[in-house]
């Protein structure tokens, strides 16, 4: 097939491109390199089935030129990372809402199947764990930038479901939970690569807040396998799926684990959220997906545990 990956030079998109090429598909990626990097896909550029356009999903005519020849679209392009979203609130909203609307409109026009990537931020401040796909959302004030990201991704989901119901567009929606692995950068607040890099350099490992907040980290290898599997089954069309791990760890314990595994001399320090982000910043205390549904549809089961994930990231940074 001819497959487009928006945001294909990003961390997840580049791993996805690699796998789809290995399966024999023709892969075209579109990326504006705001958070994606050319080095993520440099090893693919000699493959005759690989091509790339540097540009934005907000360029409608460019998008149409690319999408008119596609069979499938993996829409990975988005403003991501808490730090990036707070620093670029307007562009983040435009990218995440207008860009997705363009993708869906053009996919419908040219009959391409679409995967829309959403986020665990959808669930907001809910404390009902684990989060299931039909659970209610609990959000904070519009004065807090991060809730704009959650709302924008919810609008993406509403658009996708509307196209599915009214236009019969084949679309799959995935809510990603803390995907990590090689090629991920800590530049925009991604905690695992940030901790690993600091530990390897024997620099302070800085925890935001009290460190008692917990997350579940899924390896990009498991996540990309799931995305491809979801796109191959017709039963998944018009559905929403959580994709992630169900192995929780507090951020404080994560810092100590990274320090121990790297034999680092780093000090572990604490910093308030407001010193890093913005006044009134709110964080989710705990975040864990219910993966019952994705197990039922495609037999999804994470294969990488946290120690293995950290080892893979350490190896990447050491190289």
N, C-alpha and C positions, 0 to 999 in steps of 0.2 A: 504494500500500500504506500501511498504518498502521505506522509504524516508531518504536520506542523506542530512544533513545540514553541509556544510563546514563552519568553523568559528562559530559553533553552541554554543560555550560557551561565545560568545560575547554578547553585549547588545541586538542587534536586533535578532540574531540567537537564543538566549535563549527564548525570547518571542515567536518566531515562533515555536520552538520545543514544548513549552507548549501547544500552540493551536492545532498543528497537533496531538499530543498525545490525547488531549481532543476529537478530531474527530475520534479516534480509529485507527490511523495509527501506524505502527512501525517506530520509529525514531532513527537513528544512527547519532551521531555528531562526527565530526573530528575537532580538534582545537590544535594548538601548544602553546596556552596560552600566546602568545606574548602580546596581548591586551585583549583576553578573560580571564574569571576567573571561577574557579571551583565553587565558591559560587553562580554564576549565575544559575547553573543547579543542585545544590546539592539537591533541593527539588524534582527533577525528578528521582533521582537515584534508588528509590525503585519501580518505575513503571516497570513491566516486559517487556513492549514494548519499553523501552528506553535503549540505549547502547551508549558507547562513546569510542573513540580512541584518545589518545593524540599523535599527530604527525603532520607532515607538508604536505600541498598539493604539495610540491616540491618532495615528495617521490613517484615516479611513480608506483612502484610495490605495495606499500601500498595502494595507491589510487585505483589501479585495483582490489585488493582483496576486497575492500569495495564496489566499484561501480558495480561490476559484478552481485550483488544480488539486485540492487536498481531499483525501478520503476521511481522515481523522484529524482532530485538533486536541492536543493536550494544552489547556490554557493554564500555564504556570506563572505567567507574568503578573506581578503584583508588587505594590509597595509593601515591604516586609521588614520586620525588626522593630521593636518598640521604640528604640532610639531614632531610627530613620523616620518613623511615622510622626513622632512628636516634633521632629525638626522640620518636616515637610508636610504639614497637614493638608494643604490645598491640593498639591500634586498627588498625594496619597489617595485622597477621595476621588479625584478625576481618574487616576489610573485604575483604581479598583472598581469604580462604577461605570464610567463611560467606556473604558477599554473593554470591559466584559460585555457590555451591551453591544458594542461593535462586533465582537467575536460571535456572539449568539445570532445577531442579525445576519451576518455574512455566512455563517455556517448554515443557517436555515435557507438562505437564498441559493447556496451552492451545494446543498445536500451533503454536508459533512457531519460525521458524528463527533460529539464534543465531550471532553471531561473538564469540569470546572473544579478548580481547587479552592476550597473554603478553609476554614480554620477552627480550632478549638476555642478561639476568642468569641465565637458565636454564643457560647454558653454564659459569657459574662461572669458575674459574681455569684452565680448559683453555687450552693454548697451541697447539692444533692449528688452524691457520688455513687457509682461512676456515671458519667454523662451519657445518656442514650439519645439517639437521633431525634426523638419526638418530645424531648423534655422542654419545659419552658425556659425562656431566656430572662436573665436578671441583669440589667445594665445600670451604670451610674450616670451622673450628670453630663450634659452635652458640653460643659466647660472642660471636661477631662478628655484630652485628645485621643487616648487609646480607645474610648468607646466609639469614636468616629470610625475607626478601623473595623471594629466588630459590626457596627451598623452597615458599613459599606459592603462587607462580605455577606451580610444577611440579605441586602438588596440584590447582590449577585445571585444568591440562591433563589430569591423570589423570581427574578428574571428567568433563570434557567428552568424553574418549574413551570412558569407561565408558557415558555416556548415549548416545553414538553407537552403540556396539556392542550394548548390551543393550536399549535402548529405541528404537533407530533414530531418535533425535533428529537432525535436520539441523543440524550444527554445524561451524563452520570455526574453526581456531585460528591466530592470527598471532603471531609473535614480532617485536616492533618493536625496531629498532636506532636509537637516537639520532635521533629525529624532531625537526626544528627548523623554525622559521618565525615569521611574524607572530603576535602574541598570546601567545607563550610568555614566561613570566616566569623570571628567574634566581633568584627568591626561595628556591627549594628545591634549588638546586645545579645547575640547568641551565646548562651552561658557555657556550654561544654567546650567549644573550641577556645573561648576566652580563658577559661580555667586552665586548659591544657597548655596553651601557649605561655601563660604566665608561669606555670609550674616548670616548664622546660627551661625557661630563662631565669628561674629562681627569683622572679619578681613577685610582689604581693598578689595573692589571690583574693580579689575583693568581692565580698558578698553584699548584695543589696538587701536592706531590711534586716530582720533577725535571722534569716536563713532557715526558718522552720517551714517556709512554704515548700510544697512538694510538687514534683513533676514526674512524668513517665517518658522516657526517651526511647524512640524507635530508630533503628538503623535505616539509612537511606536505601540499602539493598532490599530489605523487607518491604519498605514502603513502595518503591518503584515496581517491584514484582506485583504488589497488590493493585497498583494503578493499571498496569497492563492487563492483568486478569479481569478486572472490573470492566474494561473496555471490550473484552472478547465475548462477554455473555450478554445476550439480549435481555435477559431477566433483570439486569442491573439498570436498565434505562429508566429514567424518571425517578430514580431512588437516590437517597442520601446515605453515605456511609462514613462512620468514624474509621480512621486509619491511624493506628499507633500501638504503643506497648501498654501493658498493664502491670508493669514492675515499677512501683513508685519509689522515689528517694527524695529526701529533703535536700535543698540546695546546700545547706551546711554540710551534710554528710557527703554530698557529691564533691565538695571542695576538698574534704579530708581524703576521700577515696582517690581523687586525681593526684593529690600530693603524695600519697602513699605509693601509688602505682608508678609514678615517675621518679620516686626517690628524691623528691625536690626539697630544697632548703627554703622554699617560699614561706613567708609569714601569711597567715590568714587574717584578713582585716574586714571590718564591717563599715558600710556607708549607708546613710539614709537615702531612701528613694528620691526625696525632694532635692537632695544635693546632686543627683545624677540626672533626673528627668525634669519634672515640672512641679510647681506648687500644687498640692492636692492629689498627686499621683496615687492611683489605686492599683493594687495587684490582686490576682486571684490566689487565695491561700493554697488550694489544692486543685489539681487538674488530672483527671483519669478518665479514659474513654471506656465506654461499654462496647466491646467488639463482638458481641453476640451476633449481630446482624451480618457483618461482613464474613464471619465464620460460616454462617448458614449459606450465604450466596456463593462464596468462592473457596471456602475452607482455609481462610487466612489464619496464620499462626506465626507470630514473630519467632525468628530462629536465632537472632543475636541477643545475648544478654548484655547488661550494662558494662561488665568488665571487658567483654569482647569489643564493644563499641568504642570504649575509651582506648583500648590497645590499637584499634584501627586508626583513630584520630592521632594518637601519639606517633605512630609509624609514619603517617602522612606528614606531620610537622617536622619530624626528624629528617625526612628526605628533603 
